[in-house]
Amino acid sequence: MKTSDIRVMTPDQLSDELLKLKKEQFNLRFQRATGQLENTARVRQVRRDIARIKTIAAEKRAAEAKA
């Protein structure tokens, strides 16, 4: 997911996307533990997408607090 795509999302959309990614991360952890994970790079992608969303959400909250 690109940063520019995340920046145009509303706070509700960001929280929905974050929830979706956390569920995917949970499922990927189980797949890795049971040896069923085929795309190991997806774990890293999801983790970084979660961090991006959290960072941008915090930036938006800080901007609202200043205004």
C-alpha positions as a LaTeX table, in Angstrom:
\begin{tabular}{lrrr}
\hline
Residue & $x$ (\AA) & $y$ (\AA) & $z$ (\AA) \\
\hline
Met1 & 0.00 & 0.00 & 0.00 \\
Lys2 & 1.36 & 3.39 & $-0.95$ \\
Thr3 & 1.67 & 6.29 & 1.43 \\
Ser4 & $-0.21$ & 8.58 & $-0.96$ \\
Asp5 & $-3.17$ & 6.18 & $-0.90$ \\
Ile6 & $-3.19$ & 6.17 & 2.89 \\
Arg7 & $-3.00$ & 9.95 & 3.22 \\
Val8 & $-6.29$ & 10.48 & 1.35 \\
Met9 & $-8.20$ & 8.14 & 3.68 \\
Thr10 & $-10.48$ & 9.43 & 6.41 \\
Pro11 & $-9.80$ & 8.47 & 10.04 \\
Asp12 & $-12.62$ & 5.90 & 9.89 \\
Gln13 & $-11.17$ & 4.34 & 6.77 \\
Leu14 & $-7.75$ & 4.24 & 8.41 \\
Ser15 & $-9.08$ & 2.40 & 11.44 \\
Asp16 & $-10.96$ & $-0.08$ & 9.22 \\
Glu17 & $-7.85$ & $-0.74$ & 7.15 \\
Leu18 & $-5.76$ & $-1.13$ & 10.30 \\
Leu19 & $-8.21$ & $-3.68$ & 11.67 \\
Lys20 & $-8.14$ & $-5.60$ & 8.38 \\
Leu21 & $-4.34$ & $-5.67$ & 8.33 \\
Lys22 & $-4.12$ & $-6.81$ & 11.95 \\
Lys23 & $-6.46$ & $-9.72$ & 11.17 \\
Glu24 & $-4.32$ & $-10.62$ & 8.17 \\
Gln25 & $-1.18$ & $-10.44$ & 10.31 \\
Phe26 & $-2.79$ & $-12.79$ & 12.83 \\
Asn27 & $-3.67$ & $-15.27$ & 10.10 \\
Leu28 & $-0.19$ & $-15.06$ & 8.60 \\
Arg29 & 1.37 & $-15.82$ & 11.98 \\
Phe30 & $-0.73$ & $-18.96$ & 12.27 \\
Gln31 & 0.13 & $-20.01$ & 8.73 \\
Arg32 & 3.83 & $-19.56$ & 9.47 \\
Ala33 & 3.57 & $-21.54$ & 12.70 \\
Thr34 & 1.84 & $-24.45$ & 10.98 \\
Gly35 & 4.14 & $-24.39$ & 7.95 \\
Gln36 & 1.41 & $-23.39$ & 5.50 \\
Leu37 & 2.75 & $-19.92$ & 4.66 \\
Glu38 & 3.76 & $-19.69$ & 1.01 \\
Asn39 & 4.55 & $-16.00$ & 0.60 \\
Thr40 & 6.86 & $-15.18$ & 3.51 \\
Ala41 & 7.44 & $-11.64$ & 2.26 \\
Arg42 & 3.78 & $-10.82$ & 2.93 \\
Val43 & 4.46 & $-10.87$ & 6.69 \\
Arg44 & 6.93 & $-8.02$ & 6.31 \\
Gln45 & 4.64 & $-6.10$ & 3.94 \\
Val46 & 1.71 & $-6.27$ & 6.32 \\
Arg47 & 3.83 & $-5.22$ & 9.29 \\
Arg48 & 5.12 & $-2.19$ & 7.42 \\
Asp49 & 1.65 & $-1.25$ & 6.16 \\
Ile50 & 0.40 & $-1.31$ & 9.75 \\
Ala51 & 3.23 & 1.01 & 10.76 \\
Arg52 & 2.47 & 3.37 & 7.87 \\
Ile53 & $-1.19$ & 3.60 & 8.80 \\
Lys54 & $-0.42$ & 4.20 & 12.47 \\
Thr55 & 2.10 & 6.91 & 11.60 \\
Ile56 & $-0.21$ & 8.77 & 9.24 \\
Ala57 & $-3.13$ & 8.48 & 11.68 \\
Ala58 & $-0.96$ & 10.02 & 14.40 \\
Glu59 & 0.09 & 12.82 & 12.05 \\
Lys60 & $-3.57$ & 13.57 & 11.25 \\
Arg61 & $-4.48$ & 13.61 & 14.96 \\
Ala62 & $-1.59$ & 15.99 & 15.68 \\
Ala63 & $-2.68$ & 18.29 & 12.85 \\
Glu64 & $-6.22$ & 18.37 & 14.20 \\
Ala65 & $-4.96$ & 19.16 & 17.70 \\
Lys66 & $-3.00$ & 22.16 & 16.39 \\
Ala67 & $-5.96$ & 23.51 & 14.44 \\
\hline
\end{tabular}
